[in-house]
Amino acid sequence: MLGANAVEVRLRGVLERGDPSAPWRSLAQLLEGGQRIRPRLVLAMIDAAGAPATDTAVDDAAALELVHLSTLVHDDIIDRGTSRRGAPTLNAAHGDAVALLVGNIIRDHALTICSPPARAVLNRASLAVNLGQLWETQARGRSCSYDELFHIQAHKTAHAFRACAELASLHRPQPVPEGARVGAELAALAFQAVDDWLDHLPTAAYTRKAGAGDAANGVPTFLAAAGFDGRACGTAAGIAVEVVQRQHVAGPLAHLPLPALTHEVLTFVSALRERADALAADSDVRPVLAECFARIARRCAEAHATMVAS
């Protein structure tokens, strides 16, 4: 995708104009390993409408990736992570204070390069992620219901995928419909469930992160949640709760033997895929969401094959 290459150029341009100090060079290493899921999703949704990937669209997509990167830097500080994407984390290499400031600077760069209409989208996404991170931190070390878990993840993870649809809508003849936006959020929740599953597997090679995993840090995960408390949830979170209830999962899944656990995770992801497909049935971004879920399936298959081989 031509636009995806342009995003890389834009991201490198931001780094090249930044501070030449060691922490900024460490940031460049961190940027090297990203999958660019969010900017690719933005550009794919624009392309689905037959619209071009203009320079402004590329700037907005790159800005969303920078916001995501800033949250990863802050997340590593909280989790005391030591490695991400095959490189030392900023906090491990330069200390928490420097990492915190660099994370803030990255977000400032994002708001500098994006278009004025995109700024509100990015601010909403950043606010949602930080609220989710706050609630997740407050929930550490205690039992967490599925309702609370998906409420947290809808903010920390899923809202950024909704932001993809909102940014794409700024550059399409017609905005991405609400059903497809919820479908994008469901894809994010599926990604997160698989991440939790990968973190539980015998090796951390799949996640490319070093240090204690989320479960070991007491972070609420899909595998550790249990029960339902009926709290109000947003649409995507509510669908996820409904899916788990229909699976008759009481939790926590982490106590199950690995084959049974894997089956439950994949069943959950498959059900979210079906709901997302139905929600986006009349939208031109339906194939885009289908590819998101196909990517998740490939990731699961690769991890399973590696696990069996070892």
GUBAKE-153868 format. One record per residue (C-alpha): chain; y negated, z negated, x negated; residue in three letters. Coordinates in nm, 3 decimals. Example, Ala and Ser with C-alpha at 12.3 -4.5 7.8 and 13.67 -1.06 7.14 Angstrom:
% GUBAKE-153868
cadena=A&c2=0.450&c3=-0.780&c1=-1.230&residuo=ALA
cadena=A&c2=0.106&c3=-0.714&c1=-1.367&residuo=SER
//
This chain:
% GUBAKE-153868
cadena=A&c2=0.000&c3=0.000&c1=0.000&residuo=MET
cadena=A&c2=-0.329&c3=0.118&c1=-0.153&residuo=LEU
cadena=A&c2=-0.523&c3=-0.173&c1=-0.006&residuo=GLY
cadena=A&c2=-0.284&c3=-0.424&c1=-0.163&residuo=ALA
cadena=A&c2=-0.359&c3=-0.282&c1=-0.508&residuo=ASN
cadena=A&c2=-0.730&c3=-0.307&c1=-0.430&residuo=ALA
cadena=A&c2=-0.681&c3=-0.676&c1=-0.344&residuo=VAL
cadena=A&c2=-0.532&c3=-0.733&c1=-0.689&residuo=GLU
cadena=A&c2=-0.833&c3=-0.566&c1=-0.849&residuo=VAL
cadena=A&c2=-1.068&c3=-0.781&c1=-0.639&residuo=ARG
cadena=A&c2=-0.887&c3=-1.103&c1=-0.732&residuo=LEU
cadena=A&c2=-0.892&c3=-1.017&c1=-1.101&residuo=ARG
cadena=A&c2=-1.260&c3=-0.940&c1=-1.075&residuo=GLY
cadena=A&c2=-1.328&c3=-1.288&c1=-0.939&residuo=VAL
cadena=A&c2=-1.134&c3=-1.446&c1=-1.224&residuo=LEU
cadena=A&c2=-1.302&c3=-1.233&c1=-1.488&residuo=GLU
cadena=A&c2=-1.645&c3=-1.345&c1=-1.369&residuo=ARG
cadena=A&c2=-1.545&c3=-1.709&c1=-1.368&residuo=GLY
cadena=A&c2=-1.561&c3=-1.982&c1=-1.627&residuo=ASP
cadena=A&c2=-1.380&c3=-1.871&c1=-1.948&residuo=PRO
cadena=A&c2=-1.254&c3=-2.224&c1=-2.016&residuo=SER
cadena=A&c2=-0.887&c3=-2.326&c1=-2.039&residuo=ALA
cadena=A&c2=-0.859&c3=-2.445&c1=-1.675&residuo=PRO
cadena=A&c2=-0.980&c3=-2.106&c1=-1.550&residuo=TRP
cadena=A&c2=-0.724&c3=-1.932&c1=-1.772&residuo=ARG
cadena=A&c2=-0.456&c3=-2.156&c1=-1.621&residuo=SER
cadena=A&c2=-0.572&c3=-2.044&c1=-1.280&residuo=LEU
cadena=A&c2=-0.521&c3=-1.683&c1=-1.383&residuo=ALA
cadena=A&c2=-0.160&c3=-1.767&c1=-1.471&residuo=GLN
cadena=A&c2=-0.111&c3=-1.926&c1=-1.131&residuo=LEU
cadena=A&c2=-0.256&c3=-1.620&c1=-0.959&residuo=LEU
cadena=A&c2=-0.010&c3=-1.390&c1=-1.137&residuo=GLU
cadena=A&c2=0.294&c3=-1.511&c1=-0.946&residuo=GLY
cadena=A&c2=0.175&c3=-1.494&c1=-0.585&residuo=GLY
cadena=A&c2=0.348&c3=-1.281&c1=-0.321&residuo=GLN
cadena=A&c2=0.016&c3=-1.200&c1=-0.148&residuo=ARG
cadena=A&c2=0.178&c3=-1.247&c1=0.192&residuo=ILE
cadena=A&c2=-0.150&c3=-1.323&c1=0.367&residuo=ARG
cadena=A&c2=-0.366&c3=-1.037&c1=0.236&residuo=PRO
cadena=A&c2=-0.077&c3=-0.796&c1=0.284&residuo=ARG
cadena=A&c2=-0.047&c3=-0.912&c1=0.643&residuo=LEU
cadena=A&c2=-0.419&c3=-0.860&c1=0.700&residuo=VAL
cadena=A&c2=-0.407&c3=-0.506&c1=0.563&residuo=LEU
cadena=A&c2=-0.083&c3=-0.420&c1=0.745&residuo=ALA
cadena=A&c2=-0.237&c3=-0.525&c1=1.077&residuo=MET
cadena=A&c2=-0.539&c3=-0.306&c1=1.005&residuo=ILE
cadena=A&c2=-0.316&c3=-0.014&c1=0.908&residuo=ASP
cadena=A&c2=-0.109&c3=-0.058&c1=1.226&residuo=ALA
cadena=A&c2=-0.417&c3=0.037&c1=1.426&residuo=ALA
cadena=A&c2=-0.474&c3=0.348&c1=1.217&residuo=GLY
cadena=A&c2=-0.788&c3=0.199&c1=1.063&residuo=ALA
cadena=A&c2=-0.874&c3=0.236&c1=0.692&residuo=PRO
cadena=A&c2=-0.866&c3=-0.046&c1=0.439&residuo=ALA
cadena=A&c2=-1.237&c3=-0.043&c1=0.364&residuo=THR
cadena=A&c2=-1.390&c3=-0.229&c1=0.071&residuo=ASP
cadena=A&c2=-1.508&c3=-0.498&c1=0.312&residuo=THR
cadena=A&c2=-1.157&c3=-0.538&c1=0.456&residuo=ALA
cadena=A&c2=-1.017&c3=-0.572&c1=0.104&residuo=VAL
cadena=A&c2=-1.281&c3=-0.835&c1=0.023&residuo=ASP
cadena=A&c2=-1.189&c3=-1.034&c1=0.333&residuo=ASP
cadena=A&c2=-0.815&c3=-1.012&c1=0.257&residuo=ALA
cadena=A&c2=-0.872&c3=-1.121&c1=-0.103&residuo=ALA
cadena=A&c2=-1.091&c3=-1.409&c1=0.015&residuo=ALA
cadena=A&c2=-0.809&c3=-1.540&c1=0.234&residuo=LEU
cadena=A&c2=-0.577&c3=-1.537&c1=-0.068&residuo=GLU
cadena=A&c2=-0.835&c3=-1.736&c1=-0.265&residuo=LEU
cadena=A&c2=-0.855&c3=-1.996&c1=0.013&residuo=VAL
cadena=A&c2=-0.476&c3=-2.017&c1=0.005&residuo=HIS
cadena=A&c2=-0.481&c3=-2.057&c1=-0.373&residuo=LEU
cadena=A&c2=-0.734&c3=-2.340&c1=-0.349&residuo=SER
cadena=A&c2=-0.505&c3=-2.526&c1=-0.107&residuo=THR
cadena=A&c2=-0.211&c3=-2.486&c1=-0.348&residuo=LEU
cadena=A&c2=-0.415&c3=-2.640&c1=-0.629&residuo=VAL
cadena=A&c2=-0.507&c3=-2.937&c1=-0.410&residuo=HIS
cadena=A&c2=-0.151&c3=-2.965&c1=-0.279&residuo=ASP
cadena=A&c2=-0.020&c3=-2.993&c1=-0.636&residuo=ASP
cadena=A&c2=-0.261&c3=-3.279&c1=-0.704&residuo=ILE
cadena=A&c2=-0.133&c3=-3.471&c1=-0.401&residuo=ILE
cadena=A&c2=0.232&c3=-3.396&c1=-0.479&residuo=ASP
cadena=A&c2=0.189&c3=-3.451&c1=-0.854&residuo=ARG
cadena=A&c2=0.353&c3=-3.114&c1=-0.908&residuo=GLY
cadena=A&c2=0.407&c3=-3.002&c1=-1.265&residuo=THR
cadena=A&c2=0.497&c3=-2.634&c1=-1.228&residuo=SER
cadena=A&c2=0.429&c3=-2.358&c1=-0.979&residuo=ARG
cadena=A&c2=0.504&c3=-1.987&c1=-0.998&residuo=ARG
cadena=A&c2=0.656&c3=-2.038&c1=-1.342&residuo=GLY
cadena=A&c2=0.342&c3=-2.190&c1=-1.495&residuo=ALA
cadena=A&c2=0.211&c3=-2.547&c1=-1.537&residuo=PRO
cadena=A&c2=-0.001&c3=-2.666&c1=-1.248&residuo=THR
cadena=A&c2=-0.370&c3=-2.720&c1=-1.311&residuo=LEU
cadena=A&c2=-0.336&c3=-3.094&c1=-1.256&residuo=ASN
cadena=A&c2=-0.047&c3=-3.116&c1=-1.505&residuo=ALA
cadena=A&c2=-0.233&c3=-2.915&c1=-1.767&residuo=ALA
cadena=A&c2=-0.588&c3=-3.044&c1=-1.723&residuo=HIS
cadena=A&c2=-0.582&c3=-3.356&c1=-1.505&residuo=GLY
cadena=A&c2=-0.651&c3=-3.425&c1=-1.140&residuo=ASP
cadena=A&c2=-1.030&c3=-3.425&c1=-1.163&residuo=ALA
cadena=A&c2=-1.051&c3=-3.081&c1=-1.323&residuo=VAL
cadena=A&c2=-0.791&c3=-2.941&c1=-1.084&residuo=ALA
cadena=A&c2=-0.982&c3=-3.076&c1=-0.784&residuo=LEU
cadena=A&c2=-1.304&c3=-2.912&c1=-0.898&residuo=LEU
cadena=A&c2=-1.138&c3=-2.579&c1=-0.980&residuo=VAL
cadena=A&c2=-0.976&c3=-2.580&c1=-0.636&residuo=GLY
cadena=A&c2=-1.317&c3=-2.631&c1=-0.478&residuo=ASN
cadena=A&c2=-1.469&c3=-2.354&c1=-0.690&residuo=ILE
cadena=A&c2=-1.197&c3=-2.109&c1=-0.584&residuo=ILE
cadena=A&c2=-1.282&c3=-2.171&c1=-0.219&residuo=ARG
cadena=A&c2=-1.651&c3=-2.125&c1=-0.296&residuo=ASP
cadena=A&c2=-1.570&c3=-1.787&c1=-0.452&residuo=HIS
cadena=A&c2=-1.379&c3=-1.691&c1=-0.137&residuo=ALA
cadena=A&c2=-1.680&c3=-1.761&c1=0.082&residuo=LEU
cadena=A&c2=-1.898&c3=-1.564&c1=-0.159&residuo=THR
cadena=A&c2=-1.698&c3=-1.240&c1=-0.160&residuo=ILE
cadena=A&c2=-1.605&c3=-1.225&c1=0.211&residuo=CYS
cadena=A&c2=-1.809&c3=-1.053&c1=0.481&residuo=SER
cadena=A&c2=-2.038&c3=-1.273&c1=0.699&residuo=PRO
cadena=A&c2=-1.812&c3=-1.243&c1=1.008&residuo=PRO
cadena=A&c2=-1.509&c3=-1.340&c1=0.800&residuo=ALA
cadena=A&c2=-1.677&c3=-1.656&c1=0.674&residuo=ARG
cadena=A&c2=-1.630&c3=-1.832&c1=1.007&residuo=ALA
cadena=A&c2=-1.261&c3=-1.731&c1=1.012&residuo=VAL
cadena=A&c2=-1.205&c3=-1.867&c1=0.662&residuo=LEU
cadena=A&c2=-1.391&c3=-2.188&c1=0.738&residuo=ASN
cadena=A&c2=-1.171&c3=-2.247&c1=1.044&residuo=ARG
cadena=A&c2=-0.860&c3=-2.175&c1=0.841&residuo=ALA
cadena=A&c2=-0.966&c3=-2.408&c1=0.561&residuo=SER
cadena=A&c2=-1.049&c3=-2.684&c1=0.809&residuo=LEU
cadena=A&c2=-0.709&c3=-2.647&c1=0.978&residuo=ALA
cadena=A&c2=-0.522&c3=-2.655&c1=0.647&residuo=VAL
cadena=A&c2=-0.708&c3=-2.966&c1=0.530&residuo=ASN
cadena=A&c2=-0.649&c3=-3.144&c1=0.861&residuo=LEU
cadena=A&c2=-0.280&c3=-3.057&c1=0.838&residuo=GLY
cadena=A&c2=-0.270&c3=-3.182&c1=0.479&residuo=GLN
cadena=A&c2=-0.439&c3=-3.506&c1=0.582&residuo=LEU
cadena=A&c2=-0.197&c3=-3.566&c1=0.869&residuo=TRP
cadena=A&c2=0.098&c3=-3.479&c1=0.647&residuo=GLU
cadena=A&c2=-0.020&c3=-3.727&c1=0.384&residuo=THR
cadena=A&c2=-0.060&c3=-3.998&c1=0.648&residuo=GLN
cadena=A&c2=0.293&c3=-3.927&c1=0.775&residuo=ALA
cadena=A&c2=0.461&c3=-3.958&c1=0.435&residuo=ARG
cadena=A&c2=0.741&c3=-4.206&c1=0.400&residuo=GLY
cadena=A&c2=0.803&c3=-4.258&c1=0.771&residuo=ARG
cadena=A&c2=1.006&c3=-4.091&c1=1.042&residuo=SER
cadena=A&c2=0.843&c3=-3.791&c1=1.205&residuo=CYS
cadena=A&c2=0.924&c3=-3.631&c1=1.539&residuo=SER
cadena=A&c2=0.956&c3=-3.254&c1=1.578&residuo=TYR
cadena=A&c2=0.643&c3=-3.262&c1=1.794&residuo=ASP
cadena=A&c2=0.439&c3=-3.425&c1=1.518&residuo=GLU
cadena=A&c2=0.594&c3=-3.208&c1=1.247&residuo=LEU
cadena=A&c2=0.506&c3=-2.880&c1=1.418&residuo=PHE
cadena=A&c2=0.161&c3=-3.011&c1=1.507&residuo=HIS
cadena=A&c2=0.104&c3=-3.071&c1=1.135&residuo=ILE
cadena=A&c2=0.257&c3=-2.742&c1=1.024&residuo=GLN
cadena=A&c2=0.069&c3=-2.543&c1=1.288&residuo=ALA
cadena=A&c2=-0.248&c3=-2.655&c1=1.112&residuo=HIS
cadena=A&c2=-0.140&c3=-2.665&c1=0.748&residuo=LYS
cadena=A&c2=0.067&c3=-2.345&c1=0.745&residuo=THR
cadena=A&c2=0.050&c3=-2.142&c1=1.065&residuo=ALA
cadena=A&c2=-0.327&c3=-2.128&c1=1.111&residuo=HIS
cadena=A&c2=-0.363&c3=-1.920&c1=0.794&residuo=ALA
cadena=A&c2=-0.133&c3=-1.657&c1=0.949&residuo=PHE
cadena=A&c2=-0.347&c3=-1.661&c1=1.263&residuo=ARG
cadena=A&c2=-0.644&c3=-1.608&c1=1.031&residuo=ALA
cadena=A&c2=-0.473&c3=-1.290&c1=0.908&residuo=CYS
cadena=A&c2=-0.485&c3=-1.154&c1=1.262&residuo=ALA
cadena=A&c2=-0.844&c3=-1.271&c1=1.309&residuo=GLU
cadena=A&c2=-0.958&c3=-1.104&c1=0.988&residuo=LEU
cadena=A&c2=-0.771&c3=-0.784&c1=1.071&residuo=ALA
cadena=A&c2=-0.939&c3=-0.782&c1=1.411&residuo=SER
cadena=A&c2=-1.276&c3=-0.752&c1=1.239&residuo=LEU
cadena=A&c2=-1.169&c3=-0.416&c1=1.095&residuo=HIS
cadena=A&c2=-0.970&c3=-0.262&c1=1.383&residuo=ARG
cadena=A&c2=-1.087&c3=-0.059&c1=1.683&residuo=PRO
cadena=A&c2=-0.922&c3=-0.319&c1=1.905&residuo=GLN
cadena=A&c2=-0.856&c3=-0.684&c1=1.812&residuo=PRO
cadena=A&c2=-0.504&c3=-0.812&c1=1.756&residuo=VAL
cadena=A&c2=-0.395&c3=-0.951&c1=2.096&residuo=PRO
cadena=A&c2=-0.340&c3=-1.322&c1=2.141&residuo=GLU
cadena=A&c2=0.036&c3=-1.288&c1=2.183&residuo=GLY
cadena=A&c2=0.067&c3=-1.122&c1=1.844&residuo=ALA
cadena=A&c2=-0.153&c3=-1.391&c1=1.689&residuo=ARG
cadena=A&c2=0.086&c3=-1.656&c1=1.816&residuo=VAL
cadena=A&c2=0.372&c3=-1.442&c1=1.683&residuo=GLY
cadena=A&c2=0.210&c3=-1.454&c1=1.339&residuo=ALA
cadena=A&c2=0.195&c3=-1.833&c1=1.363&residuo=GLU
cadena=A&c2=0.566&c3=-1.841&c1=1.451&residuo=LEU
cadena=A&c2=0.639&c3=-1.635&c1=1.140&residuo=ALA
cadena=A&c2=0.456&c3=-1.899&c1=0.936&residuo=ALA
cadena=A&c2=0.661&c3=-2.179&c1=1.091&residuo=LEU
cadena=A&c2=0.976&c3=-1.983&c1=1.009&residuo=ALA
cadena=A&c2=0.863&c3=-1.941&c1=0.648&residuo=PHE
cadena=A&c2=0.804&c3=-2.317&c1=0.628&residuo=GLN
cadena=A&c2=1.145&c3=-2.405&c1=0.771&residuo=ALA
cadena=A&c2=1.311&c3=-2.180&c1=0.514&residuo=VAL
cadena=A&c2=1.101&c3=-2.336&c1=0.237&residuo=ASP
cadena=A&c2=1.225&c3=-2.678&c1=0.345&residuo=ASP
cadena=A&c2=1.582&c3=-2.548&c1=0.339&residuo=TRP
cadena=A&c2=1.537&c3=-2.395&c1=-0.007&residuo=LEU
cadena=A&c2=1.391&c3=-2.722&c1=-0.133&residuo=ASP
cadena=A&c2=1.710&c3=-2.895&c1=-0.014&residuo=HIS
cadena=A&c2=1.946&c3=-2.660&c1=-0.200&residuo=LEU
cadena=A&c2=2.108&c3=-2.775&c1=-0.527&residuo=PRO
cadena=A&c2=1.862&c3=-2.582&c1=-0.747&residuo=THR
cadena=A&c2=1.484&c3=-2.541&c1=-0.729&residuo=ALA
cadena=A&c2=1.502&c3=-2.188&c1=-0.872&residuo=ALA
cadena=A&c2=1.425&c3=-2.041&c1=-0.531&residuo=TYR
cadena=A&c2=1.091&c3=-2.216&c1=-0.494&residuo=THR
cadena=A&c2=0.968&c3=-2.179&c1=-0.852&residuo=ARG
cadena=A&c2=0.823&c3=-2.528&c1=-0.839&residuo=LYS
cadena=A&c2=0.902&c3=-2.825&c1=-1.062&residuo=ALA
cadena=A&c2=0.872&c3=-3.192&c1=-0.981&residuo=GLY
cadena=A&c2=1.001&c3=-3.393&c1=-0.690&residuo=ALA
cadena=A&c2=1.049&c3=-3.184&c1=-0.377&residuo=GLY
cadena=A&c2=0.878&c3=-3.253&c1=-0.047&residuo=ASP
cadena=A&c2=1.167&c3=-3.460&c1=0.086&residuo=ALA
cadena=A&c2=1.174&c3=-3.673&c1=-0.229&residuo=ALA
cadena=A&c2=0.800&c3=-3.727&c1=-0.194&residuo=ASN
cadena=A&c2=0.842&c3=-3.846&c1=0.164&residuo=GLY
cadena=A&c2=0.671&c3=-3.536&c1=0.305&residuo=VAL
cadena=A&c2=0.769&c3=-3.458&c1=0.666&residuo=PRO
cadena=A&c2=1.000&c3=-3.156&c1=0.667&residuo=THR
cadena=A&c2=1.202&c3=-2.958&c1=0.918&residuo=PHE
cadena=A&c2=1.519&c3=-3.110&c1=0.775&residuo=LEU
cadena=A&c2=1.395&c3=-3.470&c1=0.802&residuo=ALA
cadena=A&c2=1.235&c3=-3.466&c1=1.148&residuo=ALA
cadena=A&c2=1.413&c3=-3.628&c1=1.439&residuo=ALA
cadena=A&c2=1.357&c3=-3.674&c1=1.812&residuo=GLY
cadena=A&c2=1.078&c3=-3.572&c1=2.045&residuo=PHE
cadena=A&c2=0.777&c3=-3.774&c1=2.156&residuo=ASP
cadena=A&c2=0.619&c3=-3.531&c1=2.403&residuo=GLY
cadena=A&c2=0.278&c3=-3.516&c1=2.234&residuo=ARG
cadena=A&c2=0.056&c3=-3.223&c1=2.319&residuo=ALA
cadena=A&c2=0.102&c3=-2.923&c1=2.091&residuo=CYS
cadena=A&c2=-0.062&c3=-2.589&c1=2.046&residuo=GLY
cadena=A&c2=0.117&c3=-2.277&c1=2.166&residuo=THR
cadena=A&c2=0.310&c3=-2.200&c1=1.846&residuo=ALA
cadena=A&c2=0.399&c3=-2.564&c1=1.787&residuo=ALA
cadena=A&c2=0.507&c3=-2.599&c1=2.148&residuo=GLY
cadena=A&c2=0.735&c3=-2.296&c1=2.118&residuo=ILE
cadena=A&c2=0.891&c3=-2.438&c1=1.802&residuo=ALA
cadena=A&c2=0.960&c3=-2.769&c1=1.977&residuo=VAL
cadena=A&c2=1.111&c3=-2.584&c1=2.272&residuo=GLU
cadena=A&c2=1.337&c3=-2.384&c1=2.040&residuo=VAL
cadena=A&c2=1.467&c3=-2.695&c1=1.866&residuo=VAL
cadena=A&c2=1.531&c3=-2.864&c1=2.199&residuo=GLN
cadena=A&c2=1.730&c3=-2.563&c1=2.318&residuo=ARG
cadena=A&c2=1.937&c3=-2.584&c1=2.000&residuo=GLN
cadena=A&c2=2.018&c3=-2.942&c1=2.101&residuo=HIS
cadena=A&c2=1.912&c3=-3.062&c1=1.757&residuo=VAL
cadena=A&c2=1.843&c3=-3.435&c1=1.748&residuo=ALA
cadena=A&c2=1.795&c3=-3.443&c1=1.370&residuo=GLY
cadena=A&c2=1.764&c3=-3.513&c1=1.093&residuo=PRO
cadena=A&c2=1.934&c3=-3.195&c1=0.976&residuo=LEU
cadena=A&c2=1.940&c3=-3.307&c1=0.613&residuo=ALA
cadena=A&c2=2.241&c3=-3.527&c1=0.694&residuo=HIS
cadena=A&c2=2.453&c3=-3.226&c1=0.793&residuo=LEU
cadena=A&c2=2.692&c3=-3.053&c1=0.553&residuo=PRO
cadena=A&c2=2.520&c3=-2.759&c1=0.387&residuo=LEU
cadena=A&c2=2.694&c3=-2.485&c1=0.589&residuo=PRO
cadena=A&c2=2.605&c3=-2.652&c1=0.921&residuo=ALA
cadena=A&c2=2.251&c3=-2.719&c1=0.803&residuo=LEU
cadena=A&c2=2.208&c3=-2.357&c1=0.697&residuo=THR
cadena=A&c2=2.336&c3=-2.240&c1=1.036&residuo=HIS
cadena=A&c2=2.081&c3=-2.456&c1=1.220&residuo=GLU
cadena=A&c2=1.791&c3=-2.334&c1=1.005&residuo=VAL
cadena=A&c2=1.885&c3=-1.969&c1=1.047&residuo=LEU
cadena=A&c2=1.934&c3=-2.016&c1=1.421&residuo=THR
cadena=A&c2=1.585&c3=-2.166&c1=1.442&residuo=PHE
cadena=A&c2=1.432&c3=-1.877&c1=1.246&residuo=VAL
cadena=A&c2=1.616&c3=-1.621&c1=1.460&residuo=SER
cadena=A&c2=1.489&c3=-1.781&c1=1.781&residuo=ALA
cadena=A&c2=1.130&c3=-1.778&c1=1.651&residuo=LEU
cadena=A&c2=1.173&c3=-1.411&c1=1.562&residuo=ARG
cadena=A&c2=1.285&c3=-1.330&c1=1.916&residuo=GLU
cadena=A&c2=0.989&c3=-1.516&c1=2.066&residuo=ARG
cadena=A&c2=0.743&c3=-1.350&c1=1.828&residuo=ALA
cadena=A&c2=0.888&c3=-1.008&c1=1.910&residuo=ASP
cadena=A&c2=0.849&c3=-1.073&c1=2.283&residuo=ALA
cadena=A&c2=0.493&c3=-1.198&c1=2.244&residuo=LEU
cadena=A&c2=0.393&c3=-0.889&c1=2.045&residuo=ALA
cadena=A&c2=0.596&c3=-0.645&c1=2.255&residuo=ALA
cadena=A&c2=0.296&c3=-0.438&c1=2.364&residuo=ASP
cadena=A&c2=0.105&c3=-0.463&c1=2.037&residuo=SER
cadena=A&c2=0.081&c3=-0.218&c1=1.748&residuo=ASP
cadena=A&c2=0.141&c3=-0.510&c1=1.508&residuo=VAL
cadena=A&c2=0.491&c3=-0.572&c1=1.646&residuo=ARG
cadena=A&c2=0.651&c3=-0.384&c1=1.349&residuo=PRO
cadena=A&c2=0.434&c3=-0.583&c1=1.109&residuo=VAL
cadena=A&c2=0.567&c3=-0.913&c1=1.244&residuo=LEU
cadena=A&c2=0.920&c3=-0.773&c1=1.239&residuo=ALA
cadena=A&c2=0.877&c3=-0.703&c1=0.868&residuo=GLU
cadena=A&c2=0.759&c3=-1.063&c1=0.814&residuo=CYS
cadena=A&c2=1.080&c3=-1.193&c1=0.965&residuo=PHE
cadena=A&c2=1.284&c3=-0.936&c1=0.772&residuo=ALA
cadena=A&c2=1.129&c3=-1.071&c1=0.452&residuo=ARG
cadena=A&c2=1.238&c3=-1.421&c1=0.553&residuo=ILE
cadena=A&c2=1.591&c3=-1.296&c1=0.618&residuo=ALA
cadena=A&c2=1.606&c3=-1.128&c1=0.276&residuo=ARG
cadena=A&c2=1.487&c3=-1.446&c1=0.110&residuo=ARG
cadena=A&c2=1.759&c3=-1.647&c1=0.284&residuo=CYS
cadena=A&c2=2.026&c3=-1.392&c1=0.191&residuo=ALA
cadena=A&c2=1.921&c3=-1.390&c1=-0.175&residuo=GLU
cadena=A&c2=1.921&c3=-1.769&c1=-0.194&residuo=ALA
cadena=A&c2=2.260&c3=-1.791&c1=-0.023&residuo=HIS
cadena=A&c2=2.410&c3=-1.531&c1=-0.259&residuo=ALA
cadena=A&c2=2.277&c3=-1.718&c1=-0.563&residuo=THR
cadena=A&c2=2.409&c3=-2.046&c1=-0.430&residuo=MET
cadena=A&c2=2.756&c3=-1.901&c1=-0.370&residuo=VAL
cadena=A&c2=2.761&c3=-1.739&c1=-0.714&residuo=ALA
cadena=A&c2=2.677&c3=-2.068&c1=-0.884&residuo=SER
//
